[in-house]
Amino acid sequence: MSTEAFASLTLITDSNGNEIVQFTPTASAVNFLEIANAATTNAVIVAPAGSDTNIGVNIKSKGTGNVQVNGYNLALGGSISTAGAVTFSGAFAVTLTASAISNSTLPAGTHTLAAIDLAQTYSALQTFGNNLSFGGVQVNISSLTSGQVLSYNGTNWVNSASTATVTADANTTEQELTTTTATTIATFTPTVAGNFKIGAYFRVVTAATTVTLSVTYTDATGAQTITLLNAISEAVGSYTFNDFTINSAASAAITVSMTAGTANQVFASATIIGVS
């Protein structure tokens, strides 16, 4: 068929007279569609051609119909809907909105995931915005500063205005009392005032001995001493005390100390834990 034969051609039909392709002419058209055949192992090419430098290809469906590639829908609105795996390489931006997506693997980099109602598993450090929502409960970490904590207000988790927080602690295990003078078992100096839990334990190893156990600290009233044992004779065995709470001023040491009547007969342990 010659070039001239296409001059007025607007329709190609099959042997039954049914339309196969319909052409719509455009006045003063400069761009067109080019179809190239291919040698073995190569794909045929359907590409735009014409005098413009940049030419797009617009494939449109009719009504609510979908454009398909290899049997998979390319949904309208610029998103991709597929029942199979989609692999992206190189730099790309993608918004995942379908709750039916069961697994999405993104390469290293910064990604924006919008409106996803899915369980997410992260194997590396992630950066999130100031306002997160888990199960409908908002977690607001905006303006969270050093020394503050997240607290639940009955509706959402918000940063607490209080500077009280869980602090560093002091912990000593199995310290042998090698002298008969007072020995510091654990000590901690808080940087902010707050509540602290004190725990103590000791064991007498081979012979009974007297034991003195005390806690010194400073609260809003002033220096305080709690004497848990005062030169009490303890038989061989292990002894523990229920944790108790004190309120300590800032920059004042909390100290747990113990004295044994016989050297090398007592091993002591103590813990000081800051609580909000």
Secondary structure, DSSP 8 states (H G I E B T S, - for coil): --GGGGTT--EEE-TTS-EEEE----TT--EEEEEE---TTS--EEEEEESSSS--------TT--EEETTEEE-GGG----SS-----SS-------TT-------SS-----S--S----SS-----SEEEETTEEEE-TT--TT--EEE-SSSEEE-S--------EEEEEEE--SSS-EEEEEE--SS-EEEEEEEEEEE-SS-EEEEEEEEEE-SS-EEEEEEEEEEEE-SEEEE---EEEEE-TT--EEEEEEESSTTSEEEEEEEEEE-
